[in-house]
């Protein structure tokens, strides 16, 4: 039997609570994301495939990448006047829903 010191148990417990919400709590709703995506369709296409080679496709992208990109645009860490203004009003829930939708497309 493995015996752990009290400090190891505290560290292990803290790590579980630190990473639990990242993997389980923020699932997103693809149906809500699809409804919210109408503004995205003008550039990124109705099926997540962009209308121009200069505009990235969103369909099938990894969710984590899309979440990070939108949050960076919202915070203006990534600079693009169009995307900065589009992402600024998005809540964390909006971002979860949008990214769940676009990452589910093939």
C-alpha angles and dihedrals in degrees: 000000000000116000119202128200118242091250091053091051091050091050093048091048092049091051092051092052091043095055101031096081092047093059105031114020101054103058102138129209117258093200092056089043091054091053091048093047097075092100091050092054095073091072106011096045132243092277097039093264108121124239093226135041089235092060118074123241113242099190112108096001116145110270094228091055092050093047092050093046094051093046090049091050090047091051090042091238086127110049120222117128094214097045093041090057093043094049098041096083095043117113122214088257091053090052092049092050095045094047092046089054098046095042089053093058121094 
